[in-house]
Amino acid sequence: MNASDLCKLSPQTATMIDEVLSDPSSSEWVKTALLDLLRRDPIDALNDLDTLLTLMQKRLADIADGLGE
């Protein structure tokens, strides 16, 4: 993400992004995914995130039901 991209965000959003990226407890996966998502069309990114969320919710339900791992 470059400076011109940050100008397109509210100060609150930019601060939240910076906090996640600078937090040592944030996983590298989240940091990398966040930077990748910020470079994408936000609607496409949200659609992909929705797909991932649905799949992970189903996986968790399977595990809870004793069907997974």
Backbone as CSV, one residue per row, in Angstrom:
resi,resn,N_x,N_y,N_z,CA_x,CA_y,CA_z,C_x,C_y,C_z
1,MET,0.848,-1.165,0.000,0.000,0.000,0.000,0.894,1.228,0.000
2,ASN,0.546,2.191,-0.827,1.377,3.394,-0.879,0.625,4.588,-0.306
3,ALA,1.294,5.732,-0.247,0.730,6.925,0.373,-0.569,7.371,-0.288
4,SER,-0.663,7.262,-1.603,-1.890,7.691,-2.277,-3.071,6.808,-1.897
5,ASP,-2.813,5.527,-1.631,-3.875,4.638,-1.183,-4.352,5.025,0.215
6,LEU,-3.420,5.401,1.083,-3.796,5.804,2.430,-4.670,7.049,2.421
7,CYS,-4.494,7.906,1.433,-5.305,9.113,1.330,-6.769,8.782,1.047
8,LYS,-7.045,7.597,0.524,-8.405,7.192,0.194,-9.126,6.588,1.397
9,LEU,-8.455,6.507,2.529,-9.031,5.919,3.733,-9.294,6.998,4.776
10,SER,-10.292,6.756,5.595,-10.509,7.667,6.721,-9.335,7.525,7.684
11,PRO,-9.088,8.548,8.474,-8.003,8.434,9.457,-8.204,7.250,10.409
12,GLN,-9.457,6.990,10.767,-9.738,5.874,11.677,-9.378,4.539,11.032
13,THR,-9.735,4.369,9.756,-9.424,3.126,9.059,-7.927,2.962,8.896
14,ALA,-7.247,4.032,8.513,-5.791,3.977,8.349,-5.113,3.608,9.664
15,THR,-5.617,4.153,10.761,-5.053,3.841,12.077,-5.278,2.371,12.429
16,MET,-6.487,1.868,12.171,-6.772,0.461,12.457,-5.866,-0.464,11.650
17,ILE,-5.665,-0.140,10.372,-4.787,-0.950,9.526,-3.366,-0.924,10.062
18,ASP,-2.903,0.266,10.421,-1.554,0.399,10.960,-1.394,-0.384,12.253
19,GLU,-2.419,-0.367,13.091,-2.350,-1.104,14.355,-2.222,-2.608,14.113
20,VAL,-2.987,-3.133,13.170,-2.901,-4.561,12.869,-1.518,-4.904,12.316
21,LEU,-1.030,-4.080,11.391,0.259,-4.363,10.759,1.432,-4.232,11.719
22,SER,1.298,-3.383,12.727,2.416,-3.184,13.657,2.290,-4.024,14.929
23,ASP,1.196,-4.717,15.097,0.974,-5.518,16.303,1.725,-6.839,16.204
24,PRO,2.654,-7.081,17.130,3.407,-8.330,17.072,2.539,-9.569,17.289
25,SER,1.352,-9.396,17.875,0.490,-10.554,18.080,-0.372,-10.871,16.852
26,SER,-0.386,-9.977,15.859,-1.092,-10.273,14.604,-0.284,-11.292,13.822
27,SER,-0.958,-12.300,13.313,-0.236,-13.331,12.569,0.292,-12.776,11.251
28,GLU,1.349,-13.386,10.779,1.907,-12.983,9.484,0.886,-13.218,8.372
29,TRP,0.079,-14.261,8.513,-0.952,-14.554,7.521,-1.938,-13.387,7.428
30,VAL,-2.377,-12.882,8.577,-3.328,-11.762,8.585,-2.682,-10.516,7.988
31,LYS,-1.459,-10.240,8.358,-0.776,-9.055,7.833,-0.621,-9.138,6.316
32,THR,-0.193,-10.295,5.829,-0.020,-10.478,4.387,-1.358,-10.393,3.661
33,ALA,-2.373,-11.053,4.226,-3.699,-11.025,3.610,-4.252,-9.606,3.578
34,LEU,-4.074,-8.867,4.659,-4.555,-7.488,4.715,-3.908,-6.637,3.629
35,LEU,-2.605,-6.728,3.499,-1.916,-5.944,2.466,-2.373,-6.352,1.065
36,ASP,-2.555,-7.649,0.847,-3.044,-8.120,-0.455,-4.460,-7.608,-0.715
37,LEU,-5.319,-7.679,0.289,-6.705,-7.242,0.121,-6.811,-5.747,-0.140
38,LEU,-5.937,-4.970,0.473,-5.971,-3.521,0.268,-5.610,-3.124,-1.159
39,ARG,-4.950,-3.998,-1.875,-4.576,-3.723,-3.270,-5.680,-4.116,-4.254
40,ARG,-6.703,-4.786,-3.764,-7.758,-5.322,-4.619,-8.993,-4.440,-4.606
41,ASP,-9.863,-4.699,-5.550,-11.168,-4.058,-5.543,-11.876,-4.489,-4.258
42,PRO,-12.414,-3.561,-3.469,-12.986,-3.944,-2.183,-14.191,-4.878,-2.295
43,ILE,-14.975,-4.770,-3.328,-16.125,-5.665,-3.486,-15.659,-7.084,-3.778
44,ASP,-14.691,-7.227,-4.674,-14.133,-8.553,-4.958,-13.498,-9.151,-3.707
45,ALA,-12.783,-8.318,-2.967,-12.127,-8.793,-1.749,-13.159,-9.274,-0.735
46,LEU,-14.229,-8.518,-0.550,-15.270,-8.922,0.392,-15.970,-10.201,-0.043
47,ASN,-16.197,-10.353,-1.335,-16.805,-11.591,-1.834,-15.909,-12.794,-1.533
48,ASP,-14.617,-12.638,-1.756,-13.684,-13.730,-1.464,-13.622,-14.017,0.034
49,LEU,-13.641,-12.965,0.843,-13.634,-13.159,2.290,-14.906,-13.855,2.765
50,ASP,-16.018,-13.522,2.145,-17.281,-14.176,2.490,-17.211,-15.672,2.184
51,THR,-16.608,-16.013,1.054,-16.435,-17.426,0.699,-15.566,-18.137,1.733
52,LEU,-14.456,-17.526,2.099,-13.570,-18.125,3.100,-14.269,-18.263,4.452
53,LEU,-15.018,-17.238,4.846,-15.734,-17.290,6.110,-16.734,-18.439,6.126
54,THR,-17.486,-18.580,5.045,-18.467,-19.667,4.958,-17.789,-21.030,5.071
55,LEU,-16.696,-21.204,4.347,-15.978,-22.482,4.392,-15.418,-22.775,5.780
56,MET,-14.870,-21.782,6.445,-14.312,-21.997,7.773,-15.406,-22.231,8.804
57,GLN,-16.568,-21.595,8.637,-17.692,-21.853,9.537,-18.175,-23.297,9.381
58,LYS,-18.228,-23.773,8.139,-18.635,-25.158,7.892,-17.600,-26.127,8.452
59,ARG,-16.332,-25.806,8.303,-15.274,-26.661,8.863,-15.393,-26.740,10.367
60,LEU,-15.613,-25.602,11.017,-15.763,-25.576,12.473,-16.972,-26.394,12.910
61,ALA,-18.075,-26.253,12.178,-19.272,-27.040,12.501,-18.990,-28.534,12.354
62,ASP,-18.267,-28.914,11.321,-17.906,-30.329,11.134,-17.054,-30.829,12.286
63,ILE,-16.105,-30.020,12.723,-15.247,-30.414,13.838,-16.082,-30.553,15.103
64,ALA,-16.970,-29.580,15.344,-17.819,-29.624,16.521,-18.729,-30.855,16.509
65,ASP,-19.129,-31.263,15.324,-20.002,-32.441,15.181,-19.222,-33.751,15.156
66,GLY,-17.898,-33.657,15.291,-17.077,-34.855,15.301,-16.790,-35.417,13.926
67,LEU,-17.040,-34.613,12.878,-16.825,-35.100,11.513,-15.447,-34.744,10.971
68,GLY,-14.848,-33.726,11.518,-13.539,-33.284,11.031,-12.461,-33.686,12.005
69,GLU,-11.253,-33.494,11.597,-10.053,-33.747,12.402,-10.391,-34.564,13.593
